[in-house]
Each structure stands twice: as C-alpha cells, then as structure tokens.
Amino acid sequence: MEKAPLELERDNVELLPKESEARAAAICKGQAILNGFLFVCLLVSLLSTADSPPTPAPRDGSRAACSGHGMLFDDAAACECFDCWTGSTCSERLPDESELCVVVANSGTPYIFEQYWVAHPEAAISIKPSYHIGYNPDMPRLEAAIRSMHELVGNAVVDETKHVVVGIGSTELINAALYALADDVSAGEHPSSSPPSQRRQPAAVWTQTPFYSGYRSPPAYFRSRAFEWAWDADPNASTAVPPPTSAARRVIELVTSPNNPDGHLRVPVVSGAHSAVVMDHAYLWPHFVATGAPPVDHVSNSTISLWTLSKVSGHASTRVGWAITSCPVLAARLTAFVRAASYGAPRESQLRAIAAIEHIVAHDGELFRVARRLMLSRWRRLEDAFARHGALVASTEGVLAASPAYRLEGRDAPAADAFSAETSYEASPAYAWVQKLDGGDCLAAMASVGIVARPGGQFGVSHDFVRLELLMREQTFVILLAKLDTLLGVASG
Ligand SMILES: Cc1ncc(COP(=O)(O)O)c(C=O)c1O
C-alpha cells in the first residue's frame, strides 16, 4: 500500500541538490506516512459508504402522501384535499359540474409558492425549547435579511438612513401607520400627548375605490380618536376625490400599489402640509409587476411604506410584515404601536421569516422566477378564456372583443424591470377584477358555476364586480378556468 508514495519520494529526492538530501528524505518519509494514512482513510470511508445508505437529503412528502392533490401536515391526522379532490388520500376527482366541486377564489392565500417550498425542505427551522424564552423580540438578522432582499429585487430604498420596523403582518402595521401619521410629525404633535383641548378632529383615512377590503375595518373597529374612516364621518364623501385637508383635519391616504383588487399601479392623490400617505406595496414583487427604479415614496417625513412576507414567500400564517420610513419619529411611533399592541412579533415567526428570506436571497430570487412564470401563464390562459367567449378584456391597447357579458380588468402596460433586466416586463397581478356588464350580481353568477369570489362591496364598489384570486395551487387554477369557461360560454350563448 505504501509502495507508490515511497517511489514518488525517491523520484522527488533525485531532483533536489545533494546537501538537502537527508532533510528532504526525512520530510518525504513523513509525507509518505501521511499519504498512506490518508489513503487508508479514503478506503475505509469508501467501504463504509458502500455498506451503509447515504444520509438522506431532507424530503417533504406532505403532498406526495395525498396523491399530489392535498397536503398532509405534520400536526394533522388526515390529508387536507385541494378543491374538487376527495378521498382519504385525495385521489378522487369530483366532476366539475358536481355541487361539491367548489373553487374557493375569495381569499388571498398565496399557494403559488407551496410547491417551491415542498421542493426546498432544507429551508426548515427547528427551535430548542430553551431558545430565548425572555421578552426581547428584537432580531436584527431579520432586518438585515429584509434589506438584502429589497437590494436583490431593487424595489425599495433601504440605505442606512431608512428605518425598518417589523410587525405582526402588514395588518398590524396598517394600524400602526395610521396611528403614527394621524398627528403631524413636523409640528411636534403626538397622538397621546396633546391635551384634549388641543386635539383636532380625527384624521380622515381615505383611499380610492376599489380598495383593499382590509382597510375599512381597523378604523371602524377601533373607533380611535386619532383617525376615522372618511366615509364614516361623511357617508357622501367622494370615493374618487379625497376630502379637503386642513390644520384641523388631516387626511391619511392609503395607496395600494399595485392595487388590490384591480392590479393597477397607483400614486397618491392627496397632497399638502396636512396630508400623509401610506404606500402599501404588498404586491410590488417580480411575480406580480415590474419594478423599475425603487420607488422613493417612503423617503419623506409623512410617508410610510408597508410590506408583507405573506405575498413575498407565501408564509401568510407566519404573520410577519414590515414598514420602511426615513423619518426616525415615525419609526419610533410605529415601534411604540407594535410594542403597545403586541410587544413585538414572536421570535418563532421571525425565525421562519429569516429562513425563508435568507433562502430567497441565497438562491438569487429563484422563488420569484418560479412564481412569475406561473402567474404569467395564468394571465395568458385567463385572457384567452375571456377573449374566446367575446368578453371584454380592458387593456392599455383597447378593447379586444365585442358583445360582452363580462369584463376582465386589463393589465398595466409592460415596463422595464430591475430584477430581471427585461425592458418589457408584463404585469401579472395577484387577482382578476371582473365586472358583469348587465349590472347583475356577479357573485351569484360565479356561485352558479361553483366559484366563490369576493364581492365588489368589500372593495367599496357595486355588486356587479367581483375579485377572483389567482394565487391558488395550479390544479385548482385549472378547475377555476374550466368553470369560468362554462360561465362565459353560457353568457355568450
Ligand atoms: C394590500 C394588502 N395589504 C395588506 C395585506 C395584509 O397582509 P398581512 O398578511 O401581512 O397582514 C394584504 C393581504 O391580503 C393586502 O392585500
């Protein structure tokens, strides 16, 4: 076994000057022993590898256990079948026309990411019972991961002058932002410090219609003295023009861009000293829209931008969101709100968010590319279905077909995208915004073919509109399309 290395030793020595020979021989002898040792080690390791199976790579069998049409979660006794699949292992497909085959398209749960995470179980976390049982929930590593992800995508300014405040989902931060912006930072006002005599009217919370259905309930539910939903204060207020601003009554505009439900990019319409803006960028990610230059809308002292893990990685139940602002006073108010409301986002949630975000960054945003391909293909199939049946697809290029019964809201024009470096990046919004053109009840029409949609009323418009979620699993989307095909086919005769 030692033969080859020793021969090598002799060959080497012959190349060295005579006086170094003895020392060289000693070194080479040592080397030979080492080489021999390494060779034995290699052999032992090869033999042992051949005898015992290799350590298995982590595998997530949650879908496979349910025939690919459901999920068996670790804490569940049975499969949760996807819409229109049934049986103990979800192997039976209900016919599309069965009353039991109902596609639930009224939520915003981003299942487009689920298959990716099934394929990447290495991004799992495990937590020791002894891990940080104290109250301190601050995790700078999450903030660093968030900044890296924005830098990778190019959709936010996150230099060191910007503050990132983490909350329990964007839902908590919407309230935190309304609280933070209700009083004028530059005038030194503070929501809790002004004596009652000096308190102005509550700030009016206003947003253009159609608006995200989650905006109306916080002001209505909390009945805060700091802010109120504009249409509670004045039922006749315009849904297109903001209420007037004044020193006595500030206006906070909630701007969702891209918008939920119709997918359009939006800009604020309020302006002036007594106004403030919350830019909700839940959907400003490459799977939904082009991001050109990072929007600079969170760099003023009266603006806060909001982001959520729910629509970035799909981990909606983790309940992690973040706000970005350049104003230290606003950052302090946001933090104070989160502390008062919940004493911070749970560490367990933050750990899961860190694992997901660090994975996304380490894989150069591959998750976004996967989700993007899916969303784009869905939009093509959806528009084809509407066009095939002569339904209107409102688009930047104009009307595509005539004699319509339904109208599908069109997508914004393609634009340059920083993440992919594509110059003509098509939008692929998270939702389809559909109108029934005879003025009838669109929700009921969808229900007649087994589609559960979200009614226009929840977005501040009439019942001839519905929002259809497009974030479901692929097999559910295929059934949704088939059902829409039936609906549109009946409507076009
Ligand atoms: C525009 C918008 N903002 C905020 C949220 C809430 O996000 P989170 O899950 O972080 O509470 C949603 C959820 O659908 C949303 O669509």
The ligand as a Tripos MOL2 file, in Angstrom:
@<TRIPOS>MOLECULE
LIG
   16    16     1     0     0
SMALL
NO_CHARGES

@<TRIPOS>ATOM
      1 C1        -52.8860   45.2500    0.0070 C.3       1 LIG1
      2 C2        -52.7160   44.4000    1.1970 C.ar      1 LIG1
      3 N1        -52.1710   44.9310    2.3040 N.ar      1 LIG1
      4 C3        -52.0200   44.2050    3.4180 C.ar      1 LIG1
      5 C4        -52.3970   42.8930    3.4770 C.ar      1 LIG1
      6 C5        -52.2460   42.1370    4.7590 C.3       1 LIG1
      7 O1        -51.0340   41.4590    4.7990 O.3       1 LIG1
      8 P1        -50.6140   40.5720    6.0650 P.3       1 LIG1
      9 O2        -50.8530   39.1540    5.6730 O.co2     1 LIG1
     10 O3        -49.1600   40.8260    6.2420 O.co2     1 LIG1
     11 O4        -51.3890   41.0020    7.2270 O.co2     1 LIG1
     12 C6        -52.9560   42.2860    2.3470 C.ar      1 LIG1
     13 C7        -53.3840   40.8790    2.3870 C.2       1 LIG1
     14 O5        -54.0040   40.3500    1.5180 O.2       1 LIG1
     15 C8        -53.1180   43.0680    1.1880 C.ar      1 LIG1
     16 O6        -53.6790   42.5610    0.0870 O.3       1 LIG1
@<TRIPOS>BOND
     1     1     2 1
     2     2     3 ar
     3     2    15 ar
     4     3     4 ar
     5     4     5 ar
     6     5     6 1
     7     5    12 ar
     8     6     7 1
     9     7     8 1
    10     8     9 2
    11     8    10 1
    12     8    11 1
    13    12    13 1
    14    12    15 ar
    15    13    14 2
    16    15    16 1
@<TRIPOS>SUBSTRUCTURE
     1 LIG1         1 GROUP 0 **** ****
